């Protein structure tokens, strides 16, 4: 299992719209082969900051299976315009 981690900074004033769009986008990522689960958490100290955690079977499930899918284009359309700056995405494995 690989854990994808992304810190998301949402533009000021767009938190509610981001959260609604994220709800709409969630079934897209959940439909990808190799997807296990995901969760989005909002920072207590900074309500425009989120962490996205996605569990994948492998890194390729994310980098190829998801990012090269048609669904990813819809994911981008729904979510990418909210971020400033654009998030760094990293992958972690259990030791």
Backbone bond lengths (Angstrom), bond angles and torsions (degrees), N, CA, C in turn:
res aa  C-N    CA-C-N  psi(-1)  N-CA   C-N-CA  omega(-1)  CA-C   N-CA-C  phi
1 X - - - 1.452 - - 1.520 108.88 -
2 X 1.322 115.46 139.69 1.460 123.47 177.46 1.520 107.98 -119.06
3 X 1.320 115.74 136.43 1.453 121.31 178.36 1.524 108.93 -105.49
4 X 1.309 116.11 118.12 1.464 122.52 173.21 1.522 107.65 -85.98
5 X 1.332 116.70 133.00 1.457 121.82 -179.28 1.524 108.20 -128.56
6 X 1.323 116.06 127.46 1.465 121.30 177.41 1.516 108.60 -136.76
7 X 1.322 116.44 128.49 1.455 122.23 172.17 1.524 106.55 -91.85
8 X 1.322 116.62 121.80 1.457 122.37 -175.57 1.522 109.86 -110.41
9 X 1.307 117.14 124.29 1.469 122.32 173.90 1.522 106.97 -106.84
10 X 1.303 115.89 114.67 1.464 122.26 -176.34 1.530 108.89 -93.29
11 X 1.316 115.35 137.74 1.466 121.10 -179.85 1.527 110.77 -56.65
12 X 1.318 115.56 144.36 1.462 121.35 -178.89 1.528 111.67 -55.73
13 X 1.317 115.37 136.68 1.450 121.68 177.57 1.514 115.71 82.77
14 X 1.338 117.38 1.24 1.466 119.95 -175.57 1.529 114.01 -115.53
15 X 1.331 116.71 12.78 1.460 121.20 -175.65 1.536 112.06 -59.41
16 X 1.321 117.43 -49.61 1.471 119.55 -177.43 1.523 111.59 -63.01
17 X 1.324 117.40 -43.68 1.462 120.62 178.98 1.526 110.85 -65.34
18 X 1.338 116.87 -39.48 1.467 120.37 177.02 1.522 110.70 -60.10
19 X 1.323 116.89 -48.10 1.461 120.10 -177.91 1.529 111.30 -62.65
20 X 1.319 117.73 -38.69 1.466 120.47 177.05 1.525 110.37 -65.62
21 X 1.321 117.19 -45.30 1.466 120.07 178.80 1.522 111.17 -64.08
22 X 1.330 116.86 -35.66 1.460 119.49 177.63 1.528 110.46 -63.26
23 X 1.320 116.80 -39.65 1.476 119.55 176.23 1.529 110.76 -61.15
24 X 1.319 116.67 -39.63 1.469 120.75 178.00 1.526 111.90 -67.87
25 X 1.333 116.34 -34.83 1.467 121.16 -176.60 1.525 113.20 -81.20
26 X 1.318 117.87 -22.57 1.464 121.08 -174.91 1.533 114.20 -54.96
27 X 1.334 120.11 -42.82 1.470 118.60 178.63 1.534 113.24 -63.15
28 X 1.315 117.37 -24.03 1.467 120.26 178.95 1.519 109.97 -64.55
29 X 1.327 116.24 -53.23 1.466 119.48 -178.25 1.531 110.51 -66.40
30 X 1.316 116.58 -35.43 1.463 120.84 -178.40 1.525 112.56 -67.11
31 X 1.326 117.26 -17.87 1.470 120.64 -178.08 1.527 113.37 -87.44
32 X 1.319 118.13 -4.92 1.455 122.19 -174.58 1.525 110.80 -81.66
33 X 1.322 115.93 135.82 1.464 120.47 176.99 1.524 109.21 -61.78
34 X 1.312 116.79 133.55 1.452 121.89 -179.06 1.525 113.41 94.78
35 X 1.321 116.70 -7.44 1.466 121.89 175.83 1.521 108.88 -74.74
36 X 1.328 116.62 138.57 1.467 121.04 175.49 1.526 112.01 -111.93
37 X 1.329 116.91 -52.61 1.466 120.19 -178.77 1.520 108.94 -168.86
38 X 1.334 115.12 165.98 1.466 119.45 174.00 1.521 109.79 -151.14
39 X 1.326 113.58 159.10 1.457 120.12 174.19 1.516 108.63 -149.23
40 X 1.310 114.31 146.78 1.453 122.50 176.84 1.515 107.10 -118.81
41 X 1.331 116.59 129.39 1.464 120.98 179.89 1.518 109.07 -125.76
42 X 1.339 115.84 138.93 1.463 121.30 177.61 1.532 108.91 -95.35
43 X 1.308 116.05 139.83 1.461 122.86 178.98 1.527 110.07 -69.09
44 X 1.301 117.12 136.62 1.462 122.20 178.92 1.525 110.44 -72.23
45 X 1.332 117.20 -40.61 1.459 120.90 -176.68 1.530 113.51 -77.98
46 X 1.317 117.37 -23.81 1.469 121.69 -176.46 1.527 107.64 -140.98
47 X 1.332 117.12 100.65 1.464 120.32 -171.84 1.529 114.38 -73.37
48 X 1.298 118.36 3.86 1.471 122.19 173.28 1.527 111.69 -105.58
49 X 1.324 116.11 8.50 1.465 121.83 -178.13 1.530 108.78 -116.78
50 X 1.328 115.31 133.83 1.459 122.19 -178.53 1.523 109.18 -131.64
51 X 1.323 114.96 160.04 1.454 120.57 168.50 1.523 107.06 -122.66
52 X 1.327 114.76 131.65 1.457 121.57 176.42 1.520 107.64 -108.47
53 X 1.319 116.10 125.27 1.459 122.88 178.21 1.524 107.94 -119.84
54 X 1.327 115.63 123.42 1.463 120.20 179.94 1.514 108.19 -128.00
55 X 1.318 116.73 129.38 1.470 121.84 175.94 1.522 108.70 -97.00
56 X 1.325 114.52 128.27 1.466 122.88 -179.97 1.521 109.31 -123.50
57 X 1.328 116.59 155.05 1.464 121.01 173.55 1.521 110.69 -63.09
58 X 1.337 116.22 -37.22 1.461 122.17 -177.85 1.522 108.82 -153.35
59 X 1.315 116.31 164.95 1.457 119.88 177.00 1.529 110.56 -62.92
60 X 1.325 116.61 -36.41 1.466 121.29 179.77 1.524 112.24 -65.30
61 X 1.329 117.14 -28.74 1.471 119.18 175.75 1.521 109.88 -58.49
62 X 1.331 116.26 -35.82 1.455 120.93 178.51 1.524 111.72 -83.36
63 X 1.345 116.06 -55.71 1.463 120.08 -170.40 1.524 113.52 -71.17
64 X 1.306 117.32 -28.24 1.466 120.59 179.20 1.527 110.34 -109.66
65 X 1.335 116.43 -56.59 1.461 120.64 -175.95 1.514 113.48 -58.08
66 X 1.333 117.08 -44.79 1.459 120.27 -179.23 1.517 112.06 -86.61
67 X 1.310 116.48 -54.38 1.470 119.41 -173.57 1.525 114.36 -66.02
68 X 1.310 117.24 -20.09 1.466 119.95 177.70 1.524 112.47 -101.80
69 X 1.330 116.51 9.54 1.465 120.50 -178.72 1.526 111.07 -89.06
70 X 1.327 116.03 160.64 1.469 120.74 173.52 1.530 110.20 -64.64
71 X 1.321 116.83 -35.49 1.454 120.74 179.64 1.516 112.97 -60.28
72 X 1.333 116.64 -30.65 1.460 119.80 -179.94 1.526 111.31 -63.52
73 X 1.326 116.94 -33.11 1.466 119.44 178.03 1.526 110.89 -63.30
74 X 1.326 116.55 -38.35 1.468 120.49 176.82 1.529 110.47 -70.73
75 X 1.332 117.65 -40.20 1.466 123.13 175.53 1.532 109.37 -55.56
76 X 1.320 116.30 -49.00 1.468 121.16 178.99 1.526 110.87 -59.89
77 X 1.329 116.72 -45.17 1.459 120.81 -178.82 1.521 111.43 -61.15
78 X 1.324 116.70 -38.69 1.458 121.35 -178.08 1.530 113.33 -76.25
79 X 1.341 117.79 -30.83 1.463 119.04 -166.69 1.525 117.47 -122.40
80 X 1.304 118.75 -33.86 1.466 119.45 -167.66 1.522 114.48 -64.25
81 X 1.308 119.00 -26.73 1.459 120.26 -178.58 1.535 113.26 -73.83
82 X 1.331 118.16 -8.27 1.461 121.39 179.03 1.532 113.06 -82.08
83 X 1.332 117.90 -19.55 1.456 120.98 -168.53 1.525 113.36 -88.94
84 X 1.337 114.89 136.74 1.460 121.07 173.10 1.524 108.56 -155.00
85 X 1.325 116.71 106.02 1.462 128.86 1.96 1.525 110.86 -79.06
86 X 1.319 115.83 173.08 1.454 119.77 176.83 1.528 108.35 -66.96
87 X 1.333 117.99 136.22 1.462 120.58 -172.43 1.528 114.12 -71.10
88 X 1.322 113.62 149.47 1.458 121.51 168.28 1.526 106.63 -87.46
89 X 1.314 116.07 132.80 1.465 121.23 -179.81 1.529 107.83 -112.43
90 X 1.324 116.02 129.23 1.453 120.60 179.35 1.519 108.86 -127.85
91 X 1.330 114.74 160.68 1.461 121.74 -177.70 1.522 108.91 -123.12
92 X 1.343 115.00 138.49 1.464 121.51 -176.12 1.524 109.23 -129.50
93 X 1.327 114.11 150.82 1.448 120.49 176.44 1.524 109.45 -126.10
94 X 1.302 116.26 150.67 1.466 122.36 -178.10 1.522 110.22 -73.96
95 X 1.310 116.26 138.21 1.469 121.20 178.23 1.514 109.35 -98.37
